[in-house]
Amino acid sequence: DVIAPPGRLHIVVDTPSSGGPAYVLKIKDTSPIVGRIRSGDKVVAVDDEDVWGMAAVDIGALLGSRAVYPERKITVLREFGGVKYDDERTGGPIKTSRSARQ
């Protein structure tokens, strides 16, 4: 788990056109979780709530609604050398269009 502070995370989450979980597209240098979440991480839960089939815009709304929480957790699925591993992370409010921006 990555525990993020309140406020914006400065990450971009996108929804794959082929379906499946939303994924981290970009992490800005100003992100409080830079180095703990990676581009390509698939977002599968927020504060233990399953978001597997949610669009990035909906995940952004969920995270945004929790921006004032003392901490937030994002659970991600990460691949290493083509092998998938569960990895839990924390996130913050994300604003979206098709992509979710924090």
RAKA-V351626 format. One record per helix or strand. SS is the DSSP state (H for helix, E for strand). FROM is the first residue (numbers start at 1). LEN is the number of residues. Records with the same first field share a line. If there is no record, write none. Layout:
BEGIN
SS=FROM-LEN, FROM-LEN
END
This chain:
BEGIN
E=3-2, 8-1, 11-4, 23-5, 34-1, 37-1, 42-5, 49-2, 72-9, 83-7, 93-1, 95-2, 100-2
H=56-10
END
